[in-house]
Amino acid sequence: MPLSRDDLAKLLANLDAAVPGMLQIHDGEALEAIACMGEDIADQAGHERSWVEDQVEAIMARHGLIDPAPREA
């Protein structure tokens, strides 16, 4: 059964909070580790999967791991 958006948001907040520590622990492999954790959350999202994927991308961009996606005009 897919998780609710509230439950997904809690998992995403935990992921966001964990990123600084993951950057220290995983060093050069942090992006892959964070993406893997994001994929695990997305797998629990059901029809909210694309929303979760967008949130994971935003987390990675916020922490400087990827360039932010360009905004559509």
C-alpha positions in Angstrom: 0.0 0.0 0.0 1.5 3.4 -1.0 2.3 5.9 1.8 0.3 9.1 2.2 1.9 12.4 1.1 2.3 13.4 4.7 4.3 10.2 5.4 6.3 10.7 2.2 7.0 14.3 3.3 8.3 13.0 6.6 10.7 10.6 4.9 11.8 13.3 2.5 12.5 15.7 5.5 14.6 12.9 7.1 16.5 12.5 3.9 17.1 16.2 3.6 18.3 16.4 7.2 20.6 13.4 6.6 22.4 14.8 3.5 25.2 16.7 5.4 26.2 13.6 7.3 26.0 11.5 4.2 28.3 13.9 2.4 30.9 13.4 5.1 30.5 9.6 5.3 30.1 8.7 1.6 32.3 11.5 0.2 32.5 10.9 -3.6 29.6 8.4 -3.5 27.1 10.6 -1.6 25.1 11.5 -4.7 24.5 7.8 -5.5 23.7 7.0 -1.9 21.2 9.9 -1.7 19.6 9.0 -5.0 19.3 5.4 -3.9 17.5 6.5 -0.7 15.3 8.8 -2.8 14.4 5.8 -5.0 13.5 3.8 -2.0 11.1 6.5 -0.9 9.7 6.8 -4.5 9.1 3.1 -4.5 6.6 3.6 -1.6 4.8 6.5 -3.2 2.3 4.9 -5.6 0.7 7.7 -7.7 2.8 10.3 -5.8 6.0 8.9 -7.4 6.7 11.9 -9.7 6.1 14.3 -6.8 8.6 12.4 -4.7 11.2 12.3 -7.5 10.8 16.1 -7.9 11.3 16.5 -4.1 14.5 14.3 -4.1 15.8 16.4 -7.1 15.1 19.6 -5.1 16.9 18.2 -2.1 20.0 17.3 -4.1 20.0 20.7 -5.8 19.6 22.5 -2.4 22.7 20.8 -1.2 24.6 21.6 -4.3 24.8 18.0 -5.6 23.1 18.8 -8.9 22.3 21.9 -10.8 18.7 23.0 -10.2 16.3 22.1 -13.0 15.4 25.1 -15.2 12.0 26.6 -14.6 9.5 26.4 -17.4 8.3 29.8 -18.7 
